Amino acid sequence: MSAEPGTVRPGGRTARVRAAVLEAAGDVLAEQGFDGLDLADVARRADVGKTTVYRRWGSVTGLVADLLVDMAEQSLPREETGSALGDLRANAALVRRTLADPRQGALFRAVIAAATCDARTAQALRRFYEVRVAEWAPCVEQGVARGEIPVGTDAEAVVRAVSAPLYYQLLTTGEIPDAPAAERAARAAYAAAVAGVYVT
């Protein structure tokens, strides 16, 4: 059985083609949004044959799905500071920097908007966040082990609670969260976790 378009990642020329196409797709999403994404235009920007792009990704949603896979792979690893609050602050700062980045912030807004009306993009976006949340959940688990946070705390729920207000601000007001907003988000999630709000 053949793999789904955009999911095979061998090395060599194929890897270089994938990198060039995904970079071009990200540029288009950041500049024009999901509606402006066209496989022929992406191929031209990436200096790759149209047939290669159509054969490998098959559709705009297939390309976006692979772009999200690549973004998850390229995301920075979690930062461990030695305390649960410190780790959650590091997570909030990373989310804020991502949303504040001119290209990354615009790209995320475009993909989130597309996910509201396209099932495959929504599935890929969910998978992206599953990977990122799972990467940071051990910070909360370590906080539980150190006795900072109650036993039985849902670590992934705490991590999602850190980024939720930052995304909400961006998506509902258009304002990029600043450093104080990231600090508040981390402290609020930590306080709720310590109070047992996320114990299941």
HELIX and SHEET records of a PDB file:
HELIX    1   1 ARG A   13  GLN A   32  1                                  20    
HELIX    2   2 PHE A   34  GLY A   36  5                                   3    
HELIX    3   3 LEU A   39  ALA A   46  1                                   8    
HELIX    4   4 LYS A   50  TRP A   57  1                                   8    
HELIX    5   5 VAL A   60  GLN A   74  1                                  15    
HELIX    6   6 ALA A   84  ALA A  100  1                                  17    
HELIX    7   7 PRO A  102  ALA A  115  1                                  14    
HELIX    8   8 ALA A  119  ALA A  145  1                                  27    
HELIX    9   9 ALA A  155  THR A  173  1                                  19    
HELIX   10  10 ALA A  179  VAL A  194  1                                  16    
END                                                                             
